[in-house]
Every structure is written in structure tokens, then in C-alpha cells.
Amino acid sequence: MTIGVIGAGAWGTAIAQVMAQDRPVILWALEAEVVASINEARENTLYLPGAALSENVRATGDLADLASADILFVVTPAQHLRATLAKLPTSGGALVLCAKGIEAGTLMLLHEVAAEIHPERAVYVMSGPTFAREVADGLPTAVTLAHHDRAAAGAMAARIARPTLRPYPSTDVVGAEIGGAVKNVLAIACGVVEGAGLGQNARAALIARGFAEMTRFGLARGARAETLAGLSGLGDLVLTCSSTASRNFSLGVGLGRGERAADLLADRRTVAEGAFTAPVLQEAAARAGVDMPIAEAVCRLLAGDAARAVIGDLLARPIRGED
């Protein structure tokens, strides 16, 4: 079994490292300096500094080198997924999508994008609470591994399972995707709570109400409630809403302190996917008739509204039932 990874950011590099425990892995990077760093220094100094990489990981800048891979983990940013997949051969191994987001313009989930471009390839979604550094360091984690066919999901889970990576098969592809996409937006909101000094009570309340928004939107798009309450939904939400190791949470901290979104985003080498997902999610929720006030608040912050004003408006919303 040959494994390839498309995207050598922190998460892509971590996937390559954990998969390389027992076999060679080819890791595609956009940047030539990343390819050189991995192959020569055994370290991705740009995106995952300090993590020593296995000799089984080989980096390349040529997507053609991954043409024969039986399994391709696709870890490119969500808004670049379509363009990247279009460069792959029209036939080949299974795609395991690890990016989290909703495509702008089309409002398509990423597995829908992949199926449109590569209808002949099997498409899976892997999502869950996975800080890249912990995975690369060999600390244990569990993820949802989703495919429409139960037997296929189980077979792929068995193929990619490693001692420190435990995949749970699921047939709810929509739910696995929506959990990962929405939690990035909610993590920004939780960072705002931290940056504005609103306390732990407020953060816990926001996580709970944010999960309610995730569930409403997910059910409207055909997800199952139990998936949203699982690893790819609530599990990932709790992780990214509770630590500065989350890029989205860190962005929110800056916004909560009164910094401008444009400045915060311009100063980042890595992508905070929630910043790009938020306006797309807001549009998708409006089309589905789903009320998502926290997601709307994040959009306002990203557009330049003052944190205190946005927070005040959220707290002033009419009292309503919790369900």
C-alpha cells in the first residue's frame, strides 16, 4: 500500500509522520524550501518546527510523484481544494479529505467538490480533535472516518489505523464535514471571549450555544445528531475552543483584544480556516433558514466591527428557549 499526502502544512506533515510508522510516505509541498527542509534536515522548519520526521517521509514538489498512491490524504486549505484536485490524474487511489471548510461560491461541502472533480475515485472524510504537534509527537488521538458505504468506511479505517491514531468508521459524511467546518468558526468566537477577558463561564456558555448552532445547521444539511455529538463535532469543538494551540482560537484572542482582523491575518503564515469559512457558513445558513447568531457575530468581527459592540449585541438578544 502506497500512501501520499497532499499539503505539507502542520497537519499534513503530522499525518505523513503517523502514517510513516510502518511504510514509506510521499508528502507533497507547495514550497520548495519545505521540500528541502524535510528531505535534508528531517524537519518541516516552516510549519512544524522541532518535530523530528521519520526517514520514511519523503517530500516532493511534483504532484505527479503521488499518481500511483493507493491512498491520498488531501490536506490543502478548503478554498484551494478544487484547484489542487484538478491537477491530479483522473483515475487513481482513494482520497481521504482532511481539510475543513465549505467552498465559497458553490456552498458545496468538500466531499461534494472532490466527487465532482474525481467521480471515479472513492472519497472519504477524516475529521476529529487533532492538534498536529501532538499527532506528530506520537500522542494518541481518535477521529471520524466517513464514507457513504459502511463496509468501505470500516475497511479504510483498518488500513489507516495506527497505534496512536484510532479511526471510527461512519457513514455520515455530511456530519463529519460540517462538524469540522463549523467548529473553526466557533473557535474564533471562543478566542474572542478569552481575548476580551469575559471569563470561563462565558466560554462554556458559548461552546454550548455554538454546539446548538452546529447541530441546527448540520441537521438542516442532512447530518445526523449523533455524528455532530461525536469526535468530528463536539470532540473537535471542545479541543479548538480551549487552547491557544488552535490557530482559529488564537485569531479570536487577537480580535477580542481589539486588534484588526486584516492585521492579524496578514501576520500569519498558517491558515486560520475559520476566517474563510465564516462568511460562507453565514450564507449557507441563511439559505437553509438556520439561525446562527454566533457565526454571524464572527463575520462582523472579521469585517472590522468592534469586539465590545458585537459582544454587546449578542448579549442583548431576546430571551428564548434553549432548545
N, C-alpha and C positions, 0 to 999 in steps of 0.2 A: 504494500500500500504506500503510495507516494502522497505526501502532504505538501500543499503550498499555502502561503499566507499572503494576501494582497493588502499591503498597508503596514508600514513599519513605524507607526507611532508607538506610544507606550503599550496600548492594549494589543496591537498586532504583534509586537515584539514578545510580549508576555505569552501570547498563545503559541507562538513559534517555540518558545523556550519549554513550555509544558508539554507540547506535542513531541519535542525532540528527545524526550526521556528514553525512547526506545527505537528511534528511526530518524533518518535524515529529513530535514525540513528546508524548503526553499522559501525565503522571505523576500517579497518584492518591496522596494523602497523607491519613492519618487526622487529623493535627494541623493546625489552621488556621494556626498560626504557621509551619509548614513550607511550606504553600502560599504564604503571603505572602512568606516569605524567598526562595523560588525565583523567584517571578514579579516581585518588586520589586528584590531585590539580586542575582539570578542566582547564588545560592549557597544550599545547604542547610546553614545555620549550625548546626543542631541535630545532624545525623547525619554530614555530610561537610564540615566547615568547611574553608575555604581552597581548595576546588575550584571554579574558575570554570565556570559552566554555560552551555551553548550557548543562543542565543536561540531555537533550535528546540525547546527543552524548555519545555512549559507545564504547570504544576501545577494540580490541581483537587482539591476535596474531595467531589466528586459522582461516584459510580461510573457514573451514567447517561451521563456525558460520554465514557465508554470503550465504550459499547454498539456503536458502529459500527466498532471497531478490527478489522482483519484478523488481527492477531497481538496477543495479550495475554501479556506476561511477568508471571507471578504470583510475587511476592517477599514475600508475607506470612509471618510465623512459622508453622512447621508446625502448631502446635496451634490456630491461628486460620484455617487454610486452609478448612476445611469451612464455617464461618460466613461467611467472605468470599465464597466462590464461590456460596453460596446466594443472595447479593444480586444476582448477575449475571443478565441476561436468559437465558432457557432456550436461545436459539439465538444464534449469532454466530461470531466468528473462532476461530482455533486458540488453545489455551492452552499456553504454554511455562512449565513449573513450574521455579522456581529456588530454592525453599525446600528445606531438607534436614532430614529427620526421619521419624519413624514416628508415626502418630496414636495417642494414648493411648486405652485402652479397646478400640478395634477392632483394634489392631495392624496396621492397613492401611498400605501404602505410599501416598505422596501421589498418585501417578497413579491408584491404585485409588479413592481418595476423589474425585478430580476426575471420573473416568469414571462413578462412581455418581451424582454430582450433575448432570453435564452429559454424558449418554451420546451426545448428538448432536454434540458438539464434538470435534475432533481434539486429542489431548493428547500433548505432548512433554515430555521432561525434559532440562534443560540443567544440567550439573554439571562441576566441574573446579577446578583451582587458580586462584582468582580473588580476590585481595585487592582490595576495592572501590576503594581510593585509587589503586592502580596502573592499574586499568582506566579510571577516570575521568581520569587524567592522560595517557592515550593510550599506556601501555606495553603491549607485546604479551602476549597470553595465548592459550591453546588450551583448548577444552572438549569434553566429550562431548555430543552432541545426539542423544537417543534417541527412537525411535518403533518400534512393533511392525512397521511396514512399511518395508522398506529404501528403496524409491523415495520414500516420503513423507519419511523422515528426510533423504535426500540433497537433496530439493527445498527443505525448510525450512532446511537448513544453508546452501544457496546464497542464500536470501532474507535471512538474518540475518548472514551473514559480513560483516565489515568489515576494513579493512587491519590493525587491531590486535586483532581477535577472530577466531580461526580455529576453527570448529566441526568436529568429526569425527563424521560420522553413524554411528549404531549402532542395532541392533535389540534390544539388551539393555536394556530399560527398567528391569527389576528390578535389574540390576547397577549401572546408573548411579545409581539411587536409594540402594541400600544402601551404596555407597562413600561418598557424601556424608553419610549419616546416621551411620554408624559412626565415620568419621574425626573427627567433632566430639567424640565421647566419648573417643577415644584422644588427641586433642589436650589434653584436660583432664589426662589421665594424664601426658603428656609435660611439661606445665606443672608438675605436682607434682614431677617429677624435678628440674626447674630450681629450683623454689622451695625444695626440701629440700636442694639442693646435692649431688646424687648423681653429677654429672659427665656428660660426653658419652658415655662408654661405655654407661652405664645408659640414656641416652636412645636411642641407636642400637639397643640390645637391645630396648627397649620398642617402638620403631617396628616392628622385625622381628616380634616376637611379637604385637603388635597387628594387624599385617597378616595374620598367620596366623589370628587370631580373625575378622577381617573376611572372610577367604576361606571359613572354615568356615561362618560364618553365611550368607554370600552363596550358597554352593553349596547349602545346605540350603533356601534360599528360591527356588532356580531360576536364580540368576545364573550367568554364565559367568566362568571364571577369568581369561580374557584381559581382560575388562572391568574386573575388580577390580584387575588389574595395570596398568591404563591411567590416563588423565587423571582420571577421576571417582573412582578408588580410590586407588591408590598415589600418583599425582601430587598429589592434594589432601591426602592424608595427610602426605606429606613437607613440603608447604608449611605446613600449620597446626600441625604438631608442631615447628616450628623457629623460630617468630617470635612476639614479643610483639604483633605487629600482629593476631594471631588472638585474638578475644575468648575463645574456649574455652581457649587456651593461657594467657592472662593470668589467667583464673579459676583454673586449676590452679596457677599460680605462687603465688597467694594461699593456696590450700589447703595447698600444700607448706610454706609459711612458718608454718602453724599458725592461719591466720585461719579464722573460721567461714563456712561456705557461705552461711548466711542473711544475714550481714552483707555479704558480697561481692556477692551477687545483688541485694540491696536497694539497693546503691550504684551500680547500673548503669543507664544509660539505654538501652543497646542490649542485645539478647538474645544470651545465650550458649546457642545451641540445644542443645549437648551436655548441659547440665544438665537439660533437659526430656526429651531423648532417652534418657539413660542408664537410668532405671528402666523405660521402655517397651522398650528393647532387651533389658534383663535378662529381662523377662517373655517377650518373643518368643523369645529364645534358649532359655529353659527349656522352652517349649512345643515347640520344634523339637529338643530334646535336644542342644543345642550348648553345649560348654564355653567360656565367655568370662570367665576369671578377671580380666582387666584391667578389663573393663566392670563386673564385679561390685565390684571394688575402688573404682572411681569412684563407684558407687552408695553404698557405705559412707561414703566421704568426704563426699558430698553430704548424707548422713543425719546427719553430725556425728561420725563416728569420727575419732580422731586419726590424722594422716598417718603418723607413725612406726609405729604399730601396724599400719595397713593395709599399709604397705610391708614390714614385717617378716613379715607373714603371706604376702605374695606370694613373698618370697624363700625362705620355709621350705616352699614346696610341694614335694611329692615329685619327684625327678628322673625325667624321662620322655623319650622320643624327641622329636626336633624336628619330625617330620612329623605 
